[in-house]
Amino acid sequence: MYLVLIGWLYFVLMLAVGQNSVVQSLMVLLLLGFLPTWLLLWIKLRRHRQRIREREEQDGA
């Protein structure tokens, strides 16, 4: 999964470099690079925290 993420970020970076202006490049990086990456990491961390919480509840019970 991380290899796909690295490939996607490389693709987005190359796409941003090919834009006509700095503003367009920053928007591409933000909308296609940062936001999807943040969302993916947020979902993964949420699942991880939920699993930890469930294990703690099982150990306490």
C-alpha positions as CSV (number, residue, x, y, z in Angstrom):
1,M,0.0,0.0,0.0
2,Y,2.8,2.4,0.9
3,L,4.5,1.8,-2.5
4,V,1.3,2.8,-4.2
5,L,1.1,5.9,-2.1
6,I,4.7,6.8,-2.9
7,G,4.0,6.3,-6.6
8,W,0.8,8.4,-6.4
9,L,2.7,11.3,-4.7
10,Y,5.4,11.1,-7.3
11,F,2.8,11.3,-10.1
12,V,1.1,14.3,-8.4
13,L,4.5,16.0,-8.0
14,M,5.3,15.6,-11.7
15,L,1.8,16.8,-12.6
16,A,2.3,19.8,-10.4
17,V,5.7,20.6,-12.0
18,G,4.1,20.7,-15.4
19,Q,1.5,23.3,-14.5
20,N,1.6,26.8,-15.9
21,S,1.7,28.8,-12.7
22,V,2.8,28.4,-9.1
23,V,-0.8,28.8,-7.9
24,Q,-2.0,25.9,-10.1
25,S,0.9,23.8,-8.9
26,L,0.1,24.4,-5.3
27,M,-3.6,23.6,-5.9
28,V,-2.7,20.3,-7.6
29,L,-0.4,19.4,-4.7
30,L,-3.0,20.3,-2.2
31,L,-6.1,18.7,-3.8
32,L,-4.5,15.6,-5.4
33,G,-1.5,15.0,-3.1
34,F,-2.0,16.3,0.5
35,L,-5.7,15.8,1.0
36,P,-6.0,12.2,-0.2
37,T,-2.8,11.2,1.7
38,W,-4.1,12.9,4.9
39,L,-7.5,11.1,4.5
40,L,-5.8,7.7,4.0
41,L,-3.6,8.2,7.0
42,W,-6.5,9.4,9.2
43,I,-8.5,6.3,8.3
44,K,-5.6,4.0,9.0
45,L,-4.9,5.6,12.4
46,R,-8.5,5.5,13.3
47,R,-8.7,1.8,12.7
48,H,-5.5,1.2,14.6
49,R,-6.7,3.2,17.6
50,Q,-10.0,1.3,17.5
51,R,-8.2,-2.1,17.5
52,I,-6.0,-1.0,20.4
53,R,-9.1,0.1,22.4
54,E,-10.9,-3.3,21.6
55,R,-7.8,-5.2,22.8
56,E,-7.6,-3.2,26.0
57,E,-11.3,-3.8,26.7
58,Q,-10.8,-7.6,26.1
59,D,-7.8,-7.7,28.4
60,G,-9.7,-5.8,31.1
61,A,-12.8,-8.0,30.9
